[in-house]
Amino acid sequence: MKLGKIIVDTKVVARITDHERGQMLNYLRITRLPVGVILNFRHARLEWERLVSTNYRNPEREEFA
């Protein structure tokens, strides 16, 4: 079980777009982690987004199904 683990993707882009979101969802799918965060350091104020994979399944919960 991978509790407490997330993927953090740091960027320096004009803004977070669907391209960055799609990239993060691919990372989540490959690693089978449920949560990822995109951090954009381009501007003085930090831009960030949290993404949750809808494909994530906790293997420990499936044991009881």
mmCIF file as Biopython writes it, N, C-alpha, C and O atoms, coordinates in Angstrom:
data_model
#
loop_
_atom_site.group_PDB
_atom_site.id
_atom_site.type_symbol
_atom_site.label_atom_id
_atom_site.label_alt_id
_atom_site.label_comp_id
_atom_site.label_asym_id
_atom_site.label_entity_id
_atom_site.label_seq_id
_atom_site.pdbx_PDB_ins_code
_atom_site.Cartn_x
_atom_site.Cartn_y
_atom_site.Cartn_z
_atom_site.occupancy
_atom_site.B_iso_or_equiv
_atom_site.auth_seq_id
_atom_site.auth_asym_id
_atom_site.pdbx_PDB_model_num
ATOM 1   N N  . MET A ? 1  ? 0.845   -1.181 0.000   1.0 0.0 1  A 1 
ATOM 2   C CA . MET A ? 1  ? 0.000   0.000  0.000   1.0 0.0 1  A 1 
ATOM 3   C C  . MET A ? 1  ? 0.885   1.237  0.000   1.0 0.0 1  A 1 
ATOM 4   O O  . MET A ? 1  ? 1.900   1.277  0.695   1.0 0.0 1  A 1 
ATOM 5   N N  . LYS A ? 2  ? 0.507   2.236  -0.771  1.0 0.0 2  A 1 
ATOM 6   C CA . LYS A ? 2  ? 1.343   3.417  -0.947  1.0 0.0 2  A 1 
ATOM 7   C C  . LYS A ? 2  ? 0.705   4.644  -0.297  1.0 0.0 2  A 1 
ATOM 8   O O  . LYS A ? 2  ? 0.595   5.691  -0.935  1.0 0.0 2  A 1 
ATOM 9   N N  . LEU A ? 3  ? 0.296   4.533  0.927   1.0 0.0 3  A 1 
ATOM 10  C CA . LEU A ? 3  ? -0.324  5.669  1.609   1.0 0.0 3  A 1 
ATOM 11  C C  . LEU A ? 3  ? 0.691   6.774  1.841   1.0 0.0 3  A 1 
ATOM 12  O O  . LEU A ? 3  ? 1.857   6.513  2.136   1.0 0.0 3  A 1 
ATOM 13  N N  . GLY A ? 4  ? 0.236   8.005  1.706   1.0 0.0 4  A 1 
ATOM 14  C CA . GLY A ? 4  ? 1.096   9.141  1.984   1.0 0.0 4  A 1 
ATOM 15  C C  . GLY A ? 4  ? 2.003   9.523  0.841   1.0 0.0 4  A 1 
ATOM 16  O O  . GLY A ? 4  ? 2.807   10.443 0.992   1.0 0.0 4  A 1 
ATOM 17  N N  . LYS A ? 5  ? 1.913   8.854  -0.304  1.0 0.0 5  A 1 
ATOM 18  C CA . LYS A ? 5  ? 2.765   9.177  -1.436  1.0 0.0 5  A 1 
ATOM 19  C C  . LYS A ? 5  ? 1.953   9.908  -2.493  1.0 0.0 5  A 1 
ATOM 20  O O  . LYS A ? 5  ? 0.825   9.530  -2.808  1.0 0.0 5  A 1 
ATOM 21  N N  . ILE A ? 6  ? 2.548   10.959 -3.030  1.0 0.0 6  A 1 
ATOM 22  C CA . ILE A ? 6  ? 1.944   11.690 -4.136  1.0 0.0 6  A 1 
ATOM 23  C C  . ILE A ? 6  ? 3.038   11.994 -5.154  1.0 0.0 6  A 1 
ATOM 24  O O  . ILE A ? 6  ? 4.228   11.919 -4.848  1.0 0.0 6  A 1 
ATOM 25  N N  . ILE A ? 7  ? 2.623   12.334 -6.351  1.0 0.0 7  A 1 
ATOM 26  C CA . ILE A ? 7  ? 3.553   12.786 -7.380  1.0 0.0 7  A 1 
ATOM 27  C C  . ILE A ? 7  ? 3.496   14.303 -7.403  1.0 0.0 7  A 1 
ATOM 28  O O  . ILE A ? 7  ? 2.414   14.889 -7.414  1.0 0.0 7  A 1 
ATOM 29  N N  . VAL A ? 8  ? 4.658   14.935 -7.410  1.0 0.0 8  A 1 
ATOM 30  C CA . VAL A ? 8  ? 4.743   16.391 -7.529  1.0 0.0 8  A 1 
ATOM 31  C C  . VAL A ? 8  ? 5.472   16.695 -8.830  1.0 0.0 8  A 1 
ATOM 32  O O  . VAL A ? 8  ? 6.611   16.272 -9.027  1.0 0.0 8  A 1 
ATOM 33  N N  . ASP A ? 9  ? 4.810   17.430 -9.716  1.0 0.0 9  A 1 
ATOM 34  C CA . ASP A ? 9  ? 5.386   17.809 -11.007 1.0 0.0 9  A 1 
ATOM 35  C C  . ASP A ? 9  ? 5.613   19.318 -10.990 1.0 0.0 9  A 1 
ATOM 36  O O  . ASP A ? 9  ? 4.657   20.092 -10.955 1.0 0.0 9  A 1 
ATOM 37  N N  . THR A ? 10 ? 6.872   19.732 -11.013 1.0 0.0 10 A 1 
ATOM 38  C CA . THR A ? 10 ? 7.194   21.160 -10.989 1.0 0.0 10 A 1 
ATOM 39  C C  . THR A ? 10 ? 7.337   21.671 -12.413 1.0 0.0 10 A 1 
ATOM 40  O O  . THR A ? 10 ? 7.939   21.016 -13.264 1.0 0.0 10 A 1 
ATOM 41  N N  . LYS A ? 11 ? 6.779   22.844 -12.658 1.0 0.0 11 A 1 
ATOM 42  C CA . LYS A ? 11 ? 6.772   23.441 -13.994 1.0 0.0 11 A 1 
ATOM 43  C C  . LYS A ? 11 ? 7.162   24.909 -13.912 1.0 0.0 11 A 1 
ATOM 44  O O  . LYS A ? 11 ? 7.070   25.544 -12.862 1.0 0.0 11 A 1 
ATOM 45  N N  . VAL A ? 12 ? 7.605   25.430 -15.064 1.0 0.0 12 A 1 
ATOM 46  C CA . VAL A ? 12 ? 7.785   26.871 -15.264 1.0 0.0 12 A 1 
ATOM 47  C C  . VAL A ? 12 ? 7.152   27.158 -16.623 1.0 0.0 12 A 1 
ATOM 48  O O  . VAL A ? 12 ? 7.844   27.245 -17.638 1.0 0.0 12 A 1 
ATOM 49  N N  . VAL A ? 13 ? 5.832   27.303 -16.626 1.0 0.0 13 A 1 
ATOM 50  C CA . VAL A ? 13 ? 5.058   27.520 -17.850 1.0 0.0 13 A 1 
ATOM 51  C C  . VAL A ? 13 ? 4.155   28.730 -17.659 1.0 0.0 13 A 1 
ATOM 52  O O  . VAL A ? 13 ? 3.930   29.170 -16.532 1.0 0.0 13 A 1 
ATOM 53  N N  . ALA A ? 14 ? 3.636   29.268 -18.762 1.0 0.0 14 A 1 
ATOM 54  C CA . ALA A ? 14 ? 2.764   30.441 -18.682 1.0 0.0 14 A 1 
ATOM 55  C C  . ALA A ? 14 ? 1.554   30.166 -17.790 1.0 0.0 14 A 1 
ATOM 56  O O  . ALA A ? 14 ? 1.159   31.007 -16.984 1.0 0.0 14 A 1 
ATOM 57  N N  . ARG A ? 15 ? 0.973   28.975 -17.948 1.0 0.0 15 A 1 
ATOM 58  C CA . ARG A ? 15 ? -0.141  28.554 -17.097 1.0 0.0 15 A 1 
ATOM 59  C C  . ARG A ? 15 ? -0.299  27.055 -17.206 1.0 0.0 15 A 1 
ATOM 60  O O  . ARG A ? 15 ? 0.188   26.444 -18.157 1.0 0.0 15 A 1 
ATOM 61  N N  . ILE A ? 16 ? -0.968  26.461 -16.251 1.0 0.0 16 A 1 
ATOM 62  C CA . ILE A ? 16 ? -1.235  25.023 -16.275 1.0 0.0 16 A 1 
ATOM 63  C C  . ILE A ? 16 ? -2.390  24.783 -17.249 1.0 0.0 16 A 1 
ATOM 64  O O  . ILE A ? 16 ? -3.463  25.370 -17.114 1.0 0.0 16 A 1 
ATOM 65  N N  . THR A ? 17 ? -2.153  23.916 -18.224 1.0 0.0 17 A 1 
ATOM 66  C CA . THR A ? 17 ? -3.155  23.633 -19.252 1.0 0.0 17 A 1 
ATOM 67  C C  . THR A ? 17 ? -3.536  22.156 -19.222 1.0 0.0 17 A 1 
ATOM 68  O O  . THR A ? 17 ? -3.050  21.383 -18.396 1.0 0.0 17 A 1 
ATOM 69  N N  . ASP A ? 18 ? -4.415  21.790 -20.145 1.0 0.0 18 A 1 
ATOM 70  C CA . ASP A ? 18 ? -4.822  20.387 -20.254 1.0 0.0 18 A 1 
ATOM 71  C C  . ASP A ? 18 ? -3.638  19.477 -20.572 1.0 0.0 18 A 1 
ATOM 72  O O  . ASP A ? 18 ? -3.643  18.303 -20.202 1.0 0.0 18 A 1 
ATOM 73  N N  . HIS A ? 19 ? -2.632  20.005 -21.249 1.0 0.0 19 A 1 
ATOM 74  C CA . HIS A ? 19 ? -1.437  19.206 -21.546 1.0 0.0 19 A 1 
ATOM 75  C C  . HIS A ? 19 ? -0.761  18.749 -20.246 1.0 0.0 19 A 1 
ATOM 76  O O  . HIS A ? 19 ? -0.443  17.570 -20.089 1.0 0.0 19 A 1 
ATOM 77  N N  . GLU A ? 20 ? -0.546  19.680 -19.324 1.0 0.0 20 A 1 
ATOM 78  C CA . GLU A ? 20 ? 0.080   19.343 -18.039 1.0 0.0 20 A 1 
ATOM 79  C C  . GLU A ? 20 ? -0.818  18.425 -17.215 1.0 0.0 20 A 1 
ATOM 80  O O  . GLU A ? 20 ? -0.332  17.510 -16.549 1.0 0.0 20 A 1 
ATOM 81  N N  . ARG A ? 21 ? -2.119  18.667 -17.258 1.0 0.0 21 A 1 
ATOM 82  C CA . ARG A ? 21 ? -3.052  17.801 -16.527 1.0 0.0 21 A 1 
ATOM 83  C C  . ARG A ? 21 ? -3.029  16.377 -17.089 1.0 0.0 21 A 1 
ATOM 84  O O  . ARG A ? 21 ? -3.015  15.407 -16.331 1.0 0.0 21 A 1 
ATOM 85  N N  . GLY A ? 22 ? -3.024  16.257 -18.405 1.0 0.0 22 A 1 
ATOM 86  C CA . GLY A ? 22 ? -2.966  14.939 -19.035 1.0 0.0 22 A 1 
ATOM 87  C C  . GLY A ? 22 ? -1.680  14.207 -18.702 1.0 0.0 22 A 1 
ATOM 88  O O  . GLY A ? 22 ? -1.676  12.998 -18.471 1.0 0.0 22 A 1 
ATOM 89  N N  . GLN A ? 23 ? -0.589  14.958 -18.681 1.0 0.0 23 A 1 
ATOM 90  C CA . GLN A ? 23 ? 0.702   14.378 -18.322 1.0 0.0 23 A 1 
ATOM 91  C C  . GLN A ? 23 ? 0.654   13.820 -16.894 1.0 0.0 23 A 1 
ATOM 92  O O  . GLN A ? 23 ? 1.128   12.714 -16.634 1.0 0.0 23 A 1 
ATOM 93  N N  . MET A ? 24 ? 0.080   14.593 -15.981 1.0 0.0 24 A 1 
ATOM 94  C CA . MET A ? 24 ? -0.024  14.142 -14.592 1.0 0.0 24 A 1 
ATOM 95  C C  . MET A ? 24 ? -0.916  12.903 -14.486 1.0 0.0 24 A 1 
ATOM 96  O O  . MET A ? 24 ? -0.587  11.967 -13.758 1.0 0.0 24 A 1 
ATOM 97  N N  . LEU A ? 25 ? -2.032  12.891 -15.199 1.0 0.0 25 A 1 
ATOM 98  C CA . LEU A ? 25 ? -2.910  11.718 -15.151 1.0 0.0 25 A 1 
ATOM 99  C C  . LEU A ? 25 ? -2.195  10.480 -15.682 1.0 0.0 25 A 1 
ATOM 100 O O  . LEU A ? 25 ? -2.423  9.376  -15.186 1.0 0.0 25 A 1 
ATOM 101 N N  . ASN A ? 26 ? -1.336  10.648 -16.683 1.0 0.0 26 A 1 
ATOM 102 C CA . ASN A ? 26 ? -0.526  9.522  -17.164 1.0 0.0 26 A 1 
ATOM 103 C C  . ASN A ? 26 ? 0.442   9.052  -16.086 1.0 0.0 26 A 1 
ATOM 104 O O  . ASN A ? 26 ? 0.607   7.849  -15.885 1.0 0.0 26 A 1 
ATOM 105 N N  . TYR A ? 27 ? 1.083   9.989  -15.391 1.0 0.0 27 A 1 
ATOM 106 C CA . TYR A ? 27 ? 1.988   9.622  -14.295 1.0 0.0 27 A 1 
ATOM 107 C C  . TYR A ? 27 ? 1.235   8.825  -13.227 1.0 0.0 27 A 1 
ATOM 108 O O  . TYR A ? 27 ? 1.736   7.822  -12.717 1.0 0.0 27 A 1 
ATOM 109 N N  . LEU A ? 28 ? 0.027   9.284  -12.896 1.0 0.0 28 A 1 
ATOM 110 C CA . LEU A ? 28 ? -0.768  8.601  -11.873 1.0 0.0 28 A 1 
ATOM 111 C C  . LEU A ? 28 ? -1.149  7.197  -12.335 1.0 0.0 28 A 1 
ATOM 112 O O  . LEU A ? 28 ? -1.108  6.250  -11.549 1.0 0.0 28 A 1 
ATOM 113 N N  . ARG A ? 29 ? -1.514  7.065  -13.587 1.0 0.0 29 A 1 
ATOM 114 C CA . ARG A ? 29 ? -1.892  5.758  -14.123 1.0 0.0 29 A 1 
ATOM 115 C C  . ARG A ? 29 ? -0.702  4.796  -14.091 1.0 0.0 29 A 1 
ATOM 116 O O  . ARG A ? 29 ? -0.843  3.636  -13.702 1.0 0.0 29 A 1 
ATOM 117 N N  . ILE A ? 30 ? 0.465   5.284  -14.503 1.0 0.0 30 A 1 
ATOM 118 C CA . ILE A ? 30 ? 1.657   4.434  -14.561 1.0 0.0 30 A 1 
ATOM 119 C C  . ILE A ? 30 ? 2.105   3.991  -13.169 1.0 0.0 30 A 1 
ATOM 120 O O  . ILE A ? 30 ? 2.450   2.828  -12.962 1.0 0.0 30 A 1 
ATOM 121 N N  . THR A ? 31 ? 2.098   4.926  -12.214 1.0 0.0 31 A 1 
ATOM 122 C CA . THR A ? 31 ? 2.594   4.623  -10.866 1.0 0.0 31 A 1 
ATOM 123 C C  . THR A ? 31 ? 1.535   4.009  -9.960  1.0 0.0 31 A 1 
ATOM 124 O O  . THR A ? 31 ? 1.852   3.488  -8.890  1.0 0.0 31 A 1 
ATOM 125 N N  . ARG A ? 32 ? 0.286   4.072  -10.385 1.0 0.0 32 A 1 
ATOM 126 C CA . ARG A ? 32 ? -0.851  3.594  -9.594  1.0 0.0 32 A 1 
ATOM 127 C C  . ARG A ? 32 ? -0.985  4.332  -8.266  1.0 0.0 32 A 1 
ATOM 128 O O  . ARG A ? 32 ? -1.439  3.770  -7.270  1.0 0.0 32 A 1 
ATOM 129 N N  . LEU A ? 33 ? -0.583  5.593  -8.273  1.0 0.0 33 A 1 
ATOM 130 C CA . LEU A ? 33 ? -0.789  6.450  -7.106  1.0 0.0 33 A 1 
ATOM 131 C C  . LEU A ? 33 ? -2.086  7.228  -7.300  1.0 0.0 33 A 1 
ATOM 132 O O  . LEU A ? 33 ? -2.466  7.504  -8.438  1.0 0.0 33 A 1 
ATOM 133 N N  . PRO A ? 34 ? -2.770  7.587  -6.222  1.0 0.0 34 A 1 
ATOM 134 C CA . PRO A ? 34 ? -4.069  8.233  -6.365  1.0 0.0 34 A 1 
ATOM 135 C C  . PRO A ? 34 ? -4.026  9.750  -6.551  1.0 0.0 34 A 1 
ATOM 136 O O  . PRO A ? 34 ? -4.962  10.318 -7.113  1.0 0.0 34 A 1 
ATOM 137 N N  . VAL A ? 35 ? -2.965  10.419 -6.092  1.0 0.0 35 A 1 
ATOM 138 C CA . VAL A ? 35 ? -2.973  11.886 -6.060  1.0 0.0 35 A 1 
ATOM 139 C C  . VAL A ? 35 ? -1.680  12.454 -6.617  1.0 0.0 35 A 1 
ATOM 140 O O  . VAL A ? 35 ? -0.592  11.931 -6.380  1.0 0.0 35 A 1 
ATOM 141 N N  . GLY A ? 36 ? -1.832  13.546 -7.370  1.0 0.0 36 A 1 
ATOM 142 C CA . GLY A ? 36 ? -0.675  14.268 -7.879  1.0 0.0 36 A 1 
ATOM 143 C C  . GLY A ? 36 ? -0.903  15.764 -7.771  1.0 0.0 36 A 1 
ATOM 144 O O  . GLY A ? 36 ? -2.043  16.229 -7.735  1.0 0.0 36 A 1 
ATOM 145 N N  . VAL A ? 37 ? 0.192   16.516 -7.718  1.0 0.0 37 A 1 
ATOM 146 C CA . VAL A ? 37 ? 0.120   17.975 -7.628  1.0 0.0 37 A 1 
ATOM 147 C C  . VAL A ? 37 ? 1.025   18.567 -8.702  1.0 0.0 37 A 1 
ATOM 148 O O  . VAL A ? 37 ? 2.166   18.140 -8.878  1.0 0.0 37 A 1 
ATOM 149 N N  . ILE A ? 38 ? 0.497   19.556 -9.414  1.0 0.0 38 A 1 
ATOM 150 C CA . ILE A ? 38 ? 1.294   20.304 -10.387 1.0 0.0 38 A 1 
ATOM 151 C C  . ILE A ? 38 ? 1.597   21.662 -9.758  1.0 0.0 38 A 1 
ATOM 152 O O  . ILE A ? 38 ? 0.685   22.373 -9.338  1.0 0.0 38 A 1 
ATOM 153 N N  . LEU A ? 39 ? 2.879   22.017 -9.696  1.0 0.0 39 A 1 
ATOM 154 C CA . LEU A ? 39 ? 3.304   23.309 -9.161  1.0 0.0 39 A 1 
ATOM 155 C C  . LEU A ? 39 ? 3.925   24.118 -10.293 1.0 0.0 39 A 1 
ATOM 156 O O  . LEU A ? 39 ? 4.844   23.646 -10.961 1.0 0.0 39 A 1 
ATOM 157 N N  . ASN A ? 40 ? 3.427   25.337 -10.513 1.0 0.0 40 A 1 
ATOM 158 C CA . ASN A ? 40 ? 3.950   26.204 -11.563 1.0 0.0 40 A 1 
ATOM 159 C C  . ASN A ? 40 ? 4.628   27.410 -10.915 1.0 0.0 40 A 1 
ATOM 160 O O  . ASN A ? 40 ? 3.981   28.208 -10.237 1.0 0.0 40 A 1 
ATOM 161 N N  . PHE A ? 41 ? 5.940   27.533 -11.132 1.0 0.0 41 A 1 
ATOM 162 C CA . PHE A ? 41 ? 6.738   28.590 -10.511 1.0 0.0 41 A 1 
ATOM 163 C C  . PHE A ? 41 ? 7.012   29.762 -11.454 1.0 0.0 41 A 1 
ATOM 164 O O  . PHE A ? 41 ? 7.924   30.549 -11.199 1.0 0.0 41 A 1 
ATOM 165 N N  . ARG A ? 42 ? 6.252   29.894 -12.524 1.0 0.0 42 A 1 
ATOM 166 C CA . ARG A ? 42 ? 6.519   30.940 -13.523 1.0 0.0 42 A 1 
ATOM 167 C C  . ARG A ? 42 ? 6.281   32.347 -12.972 1.0 0.0 42 A 1 
ATOM 168 O O  . ARG A ? 42 ? 7.031   33.268 -13.293 1.0 0.0 42 A 1 
ATOM 169 N N  . HIS A ? 43 ? 5.270   32.518 -12.166 1.0 0.0 43 A 1 
ATOM 170 C CA . HIS A ? 43 ? 4.864   33.844 -11.693 1.0 0.0 43 A 1 
ATOM 171 C C  . HIS A ? 43 ? 5.232   34.035 -10.221 1.0 0.0 43 A 1 
ATOM 172 O O  . HIS A ? 43 ? 5.581   33.082 -9.525  1.0 0.0 43 A 1 
ATOM 173 N N  . ALA A ? 44 ? 5.147   35.271 -9.770  1.0 0.0 44 A 1 
ATOM 174 C CA . ALA A ? 44 ? 5.479   35.577 -8.375  1.0 0.0 44 A 1 
ATOM 175 C C  . ALA A ? 44 ? 4.571   34.798 -7.414  1.0 0.0 44 A 1 
ATOM 176 O O  . ALA A ? 44 ? 5.006   34.369 -6.345  1.0 0.0 44 A 1 
ATOM 177 N N  . ARG A ? 45 ? 3.326   34.625 -7.806  1.0 0.0 45 A 1 
ATOM 178 C CA . ARG A ? 45 ? 2.391   33.851 -6.984  1.0 0.0 45 A 1 
ATOM 179 C C  . ARG A ? 45 ? 2.328   32.416 -7.520  1.0 0.0 45 A 1 
ATOM 180 O O  . ARG A ? 45 ? 2.112   32.203 -8.714  1.0 0.0 45 A 1 
ATOM 181 N N  . LEU A ? 46 ? 2.514   31.453 -6.644  1.0 0.0 46 A 1 
ATOM 182 C CA . LEU A ? 46 ? 2.513   30.046 -7.032  1.0 0.0 46 A 1 
ATOM 183 C C  . LEU A ? 46 ? 1.152   29.642 -7.588  1.0 0.0 46 A 1 
ATOM 184 O O  . LEU A ? 46 ? 0.116   29.928 -6.988  1.0 0.0 46 A 1 
ATOM 185 N N  . GLU A ? 47 ? 1.164   28.980 -8.732  1.0 0.0 47 A 1 
ATOM 186 C CA . GLU A ? 47 ? -0.044  28.380 -9.287  1.0 0.0 47 A 1 
ATOM 187 C C  . GLU A ? 47 ? 0.062   26.874 -9.057  1.0 0.0 47 A 1 
ATOM 188 O O  . GLU A ? 47 ? 1.111   26.284 -9.315  1.0 0.0 47 A 1 
ATOM 189 N N  . TRP A ? 48 ? -0.997  26.253 -8.582  1.0 0.0 48 A 1 
ATOM 190 C CA . TRP A ? 48 ? -0.941  24.819 -8.332  1.0 0.0 48 A 1 
ATOM 191 C C  . TRP A ? 48 ? -2.303  24.187 -8.563  1.0 0.0 48 A 1 
ATOM 192 O O  . TRP A ? 48 ? -3.342  24.837 -8.456  1.0 0.0 48 A 1 
ATOM 193 N N  . GLU A ? 49 ? -2.266  22.905 -8.881  1.0 0.0 49 A 1 
ATOM 194 C CA . GLU A ? 49 ? -3.486  22.114 -9.034  1.0 0.0 49 A 1 
ATOM 195 C C  . GLU A ? 49 ? -3.247  20.728 -8.459  1.0 0.0 49 A 1 
ATOM 196 O O  . GLU A ? 49 ? -2.168  20.153 -8.600  1.0 0.0 49 A 1 
ATOM 197 N N  . ARG A ? 50 ? -4.263  20.215 -7.817  1.0 0.0 50 A 1 
ATOM 198 C CA . ARG A ? 50 ? -4.234  18.855 -7.266  1.0 0.0 50 A 1 
ATOM 199 C C  . ARG A ? 50 ? -5.126  17.998 -8.146  1.0 0.0 50 A 1 
ATOM 200 O O  . ARG A ? 50 ? -6.268  18.366 -8.422  1.0 0.0 50 A 1 
ATOM 201 N N  . LEU A ? 51 ? -4.616  16.863 -8.587  1.0 0.0 51 A 1 
ATOM 202 C CA . LEU A ? 51 ? -5.390  15.950 -9.418  1.0 0.0 51 A 1 
ATOM 203 C C  . LEU A ? 51 ? -5.533  14.611 -8.715  1.0 0.0 51 A 1 
ATOM 204 O O  . LEU A ? 51 ? -4.595  14.117 -8.088  1.0 0.0 51 A 1 
ATOM 205 N N  . VAL A ? 52 ? -6.714  14.034 -8.828  1.0 0.0 52 A 1 
ATOM 206 C CA . VAL A ? 52 ? -6.992  12.731 -8.230  1.0 0.0 52 A 1 
ATOM 207 C C  . VAL A ? 52 ? -7.375  11.775 -9.349  1.0 0.0 52 A 1 
ATOM 208 O O  . VAL A ? 52 ? -8.248  12.079 -10.161 1.0 0.0 52 A 1 
ATOM 209 N N  . SER A ? 53 ? -6.733  10.639 -9.389  1.0 0.0 53 A 1 
ATOM 210 C CA . SER A ? 53 ? -7.004  9.644  -10.423 1.0 0.0 53 A 1 
ATOM 211 C C  . SER A ? 53 ? -8.309  8.927  -10.120 1.0 0.0 53 A 1 
ATOM 212 O O  . SER A ? 53 ? -8.509  8.418  -9.017  1.0 0.0 53 A 1 
ATOM 213 N N  . THR A ? 54 ? -9.189  8.892  -11.103 1.0 0.0 54 A 1 
ATOM 214 C CA . THR A ? 54 ? -10.445 8.149  -10.932 1.0 0.0 54 A 1 
ATOM 215 C C  . THR A ? 54 ? -10.234 6.667  -11.191 1.0 0.0 54 A 1 
ATOM 216 O O  . THR A ? 54 ? -11.124 5.859  -10.925 1.0 0.0 54 A 1 
ATOM 217 N N  . ASN A ? 55 ? -9.060  6.300  -11.709 1.0 0.0 55 A 1 
ATOM 218 C CA . ASN A ? 55 ? -8.754  4.893  -11.994 1.0 0.0 55 A 1 
ATOM 219 C C  . ASN A ? 55 ? -8.073  4.201  -10.824 1.0 0.0 55 A 1 
ATOM 220 O O  . ASN A ? 55 ? -7.801  3.003  -10.892 1.0 0.0 55 A 1 
ATOM 221 N N  . TYR A ? 56 ? -7.795  4.934  -9.754  1.0 0.0 56 A 1 
ATOM 222 C CA . TYR A ? 56 ? -7.076  4.356  -8.619  1.0 0.0 56 A 1 
ATOM 223 C C  . TYR A ? 56 ? -7.962  3.378  -7.871  1.0 0.0 56 A 1 
ATOM 224 O O  . TYR A ? 56 ? -9.116  3.669  -7.554  1.0 0.0 56 A 1 
ATOM 225 N N  . ARG A ? 57 ? -7.394  2.210  -7.599  1.0 0.0 57 A 1 
ATOM 226 C CA . ARG A ? 57 ? -8.085  1.213  -6.779  1.0 0.0 57 A 1 
ATOM 227 C C  . ARG A ? 57 ? -7.130  0.759  -5.697  1.0 0.0 57 A 1 
ATOM 228 O O  . ARG A ? 57 ? -6.004  0.347  -5.976  1.0 0.0 57 A 1 
ATOM 229 N N  . ASN A ? 58 ? -7.581  0.837  -4.481  1.0 0.0 58 A 1 
ATOM 230 C CA . ASN A ? 58 ? -6.767  0.409  -3.350  1.0 0.0 58 A 1 
ATOM 231 C C  . ASN A ? 58 ? -6.761  -1.118 -3.308  1.0 0.0 58 A 1 
ATOM 232 O O  . ASN A ? 58 ? -7.804  -1.724 -3.063  1.0 0.0 58 A 1 
ATOM 233 N N  . PRO A ? 59 ? -5.606  -1.756 -3.543  1.0 0.0 59 A 1 
ATOM 234 C CA . PRO A ? 59 ? -5.563  -3.225 -3.565  1.0 0.0 59 A 1 
ATOM 235 C C  . PRO A ? 59 ? -5.989  -3.865 -2.254  1.0 0.0 59 A 1 
ATOM 236 O O  . PRO A ? 59 ? -6.522  -4.974 -2.264  1.0 0.0 59 A 1 
ATOM 237 N N  . GLU A ? 60 ? -5.770  -3.204 -1.133  1.0 0.0 60 A 1 
ATOM 238 C CA . GLU A ? 60 ? -6.167  -3.781 0.159   1.0 0.0 60 A 1 
ATOM 239 C C  . GLU A ? 60 ? -7.679  -3.813 0.310   1.0 0.0 60 A 1 
ATOM 240 O O  . GLU A ? 60 ? -8.214  -4.708 0.964   1.0 0.0 60 A 1 
ATOM 241 N N  . ARG A ? 61 ? -8.376  -2.850 -0.284  1.0 0.0 61 A 1 
ATOM 242 C CA . ARG A ? 61 ? -9.832  -2.852 -0.196  1.0 0.0 61 A 1 
ATOM 243 C C  . ARG A ? 61 ? -10.427 -3.931 -1.087  1.0 0.0 61 A 1 
ATOM 244 O O  . ARG A ? 61 ? -11.475 -4.493 -0.768  1.0 0.0 61 A 1 
ATOM 245 N N  . GLU A ? 62 ? -9.763  -4.227 -2.207  1.0 0.0 62 A 1 
ATOM 246 C CA . GLU A ? 62 ? -10.273 -5.241 -3.125  1.0 0.0 62 A 1 
ATOM 247 C C  . GLU A ? 62 ? -10.196 -6.639 -2.525  1.0 0.0 62 A 1 
ATOM 248 O O  . GLU A ? 62 ? -10.937 -7.529 -2.943  1.0 0.0 62 A 1 
ATOM 249 N N  . GLU A ? 63 ? -9.314  -6.848 -1.555  1.0 0.0 63 A 1 
ATOM 250 C CA . GLU A ? 63 ? -9.204  -8.154 -0.911  1.0 0.0 63 A 1 
ATOM 251 C C  . GLU A ? 63 ? -10.499 -8.536 -0.200  1.0 0.0 63 A 1 
ATOM 252 O O  . GLU A ? 63 ? -10.803 -9.721 -0.061  1.0 0.0 63 A 1 
ATOM 253 N N  . PHE A ? 64 ? -11.260 -7.544 0.248   1.0 0.0 64 A 1 
ATOM 254 C CA . PHE A ? 64 ? -12.474 -7.803 1.014   1.0 0.0 64 A 1 
ATOM 255 C C  . PHE A ? 64 ? -13.723 -7.784 0.148   1.0 0.0 64 A 1 
ATOM 256 O O  . PHE A ? 64 ? -14.821 -8.041 0.640   1.0 0.0 64 A 1 
ATOM 257 N N  . ALA A ? 65 ? -13.568 -7.486 -1.123  1.0 0.0 65 A 1 
ATOM 258 C CA . ALA A ? 65 ? -14.741 -7.377 -2.010  1.0 0.0 65 A 1 
ATOM 259 C C  . ALA A ? 65 ? -15.303 -8.738 -2.343  1.0 0.0 65 A 1 
ATOM 260 O O  . ALA A ? 65 ? -16.288 -8.837 -3.075  1.0 0.0 65 A 1 
#
